[in-house]
Amino acid sequence: MSRRMIVLLALLGLPYGYLALYWTSCFATRCQSDGHKIFYTLVALGALPFLMAFIGGVFALGGARRVRTAAASRTPTSATVIEGARGGAGLWIGVSLMASALPACAALLYLVLDTPEPGRDRLGRICETSSGSTTCRPDPEADRPSELEQINHLRERRRSAD
C-alpha cells in the first residue's frame, strides 16, 4: 500500500476514530451529550456506506494494478508471485467491500432523491394549493382494502355461511 493511500485512509478514518473515542468516554463517565454530537454521529453513519464503497474501489483498483504488473513479468520469481498474490487479495477485499456497500448506498440515495407524484407529498397524501396555502388530505383510495384482502374476505364469508 502506498504512502498516499495510508495517509488518505488515515484522514478518512480520523472522524470515526474521534467519534468512537468521544462515545466511549461519554458512556464511561456518564456525560451529557448535546445535539451536535448526535447529529455528527448520524451524518458519519450515513456517510459510512459511501466511504466503504470508495475504499473498496481504491483497494480493487490497486489490487488489479498489482496483479497486472505481476502477470506482465516475463520471468516469474518468488517476489512477483507474492506481489501478484497480494494484489489478488487486495482485489478480492476491494470487490467484497464494494459489493456490500453499494446496496446500502443505493438505498440511501433512494431515500434522499425520491420524488413523490405531482400533487402529492412524501406521505402519499393529496395536496392542493390555493391562494398561497397548501392543504393536504388523506388519499381515500389508500384506505380501501386490496384485491387480495377482498378475495380473502369473501372466502371467509362463504366459509362462515356453510
PEMO-V121830 format. One record per residue. N is the residue number from 1. RES is the residue in three letters. BURIAL is I if it has 16 or more other C-alpha atoms within 10 Angstrom, else O. Layout:
N,RES,BURIAL ; N,RES,BURIAL
This chain:
1,MET,O ; 2,SER,O ; 3,ARG,O ; 4,ARG,O ; 5,MET,O ; 6,ILE,O ; 7,VAL,O ; 8,LEU,O ; 9,LEU,O ; 10,ALA,O ; 11,LEU,O ; 12,LEU,O ; 13,GLY,O ; 14,LEU,O ; 15,PRO,O ; 16,TYR,O ; 17,GLY,O ; 18,TYR,O ; 19,LEU,I ; 20,ALA,O ; 21,LEU,O ; 22,TYR,O ; 23,TRP,I ; 24,THR,O ; 25,SER,O ; 26,CYS,O ; 27,PHE,O ; 28,ALA,O ; 29,THR,O ; 30,ARG,O ; 31,CYS,O ; 32,GLN,O ; 33,SER,O ; 34,ASP,O ; 35,GLY,O ; 36,HIS,O ; 37,LYS,O ; 38,ILE,O ; 39,PHE,O ; 40,TYR,O ; 41,THR,I ; 42,LEU,O ; 43,VAL,O ; 44,ALA,O ; 45,LEU,O ; 46,GLY,O ; 47,ALA,O ; 48,LEU,I ; 49,PRO,I ; 50,PHE,I ; 51,LEU,I ; 52,MET,I ; 53,ALA,I ; 54,PHE,I ; 55,ILE,I ; 56,GLY,I ; 57,GLY,I ; 58,VAL,I ; 59,PHE,I ; 60,ALA,I ; 61,LEU,I ; 62,GLY,I ; 63,GLY,I ; 64,ALA,I ; 65,ARG,I ; 66,ARG,I ; 67,VAL,I ; 68,ARG,O ; 69,THR,O ; 70,ALA,I ; 71,ALA,O ; 72,ALA,O ; 73,SER,O ; 74,ARG,O ; 75,THR,O ; 76,PRO,O ; 77,THR,O ; 78,SER,O ; 79,ALA,O ; 80,THR,I ; 81,VAL,O ; 82,ILE,O ; 83,GLU,I ; 84,GLY,I ; 85,ALA,I ; 86,ARG,O ; 87,GLY,I ; 88,GLY,I ; 89,ALA,I ; 90,GLY,I ; 91,LEU,I ; 92,TRP,I ; 93,ILE,I ; 94,GLY,I ; 95,VAL,I ; 96,SER,O ; 97,LEU,I ; 98,MET,I ; 99,ALA,O ; 100,SER,O ; 101,ALA,I ; 102,LEU,I ; 103,PRO,O ; 104,ALA,I ; 105,CYS,I ; 106,ALA,O ; 107,ALA,O ; 108,LEU,I ; 109,LEU,O ; 110,TYR,O ; 111,LEU,O ; 112,VAL,O ; 113,LEU,O ; 114,ASP,O ; 115,THR,O ; 116,PRO,O ; 117,GLU,O ; 118,PRO,O ; 119,GLY,O ; 120,ARG,I ; 121,ASP,O ; 122,ARG,O ; 123,LEU,O ; 124,GLY,O ; 125,ARG,I ; 126,ILE,I ; 127,CYS,I ; 128,GLU,O ; 129,THR,O ; 130,SER,O ; 131,SER,O ; 132,GLY,O ; 133,SER,O ; 134,THR,O ; 135,THR,O ; 136,CYS,O ; 137,ARG,O ; 138,PRO,O ; 139,ASP,O ; 140,PRO,O ; 141,GLU,O ; 142,ALA,O ; 143,ASP,O ; 144,ARG,O ; 145,PRO,O ; 146,SER,O ; 147,GLU,O ; 148,LEU,O ; 149,GLU,O ; 150,GLN,O ; 151,ILE,O ; 152,ASN,O ; 153,HIS,O ; 154,LEU,O ; 155,ARG,O ; 156,GLU,O ; 157,ARG,O ; 158,ARG,O ; 159,ARG,O ; 160,SER,O ; 161,ALA,O ; 162,ASP,O
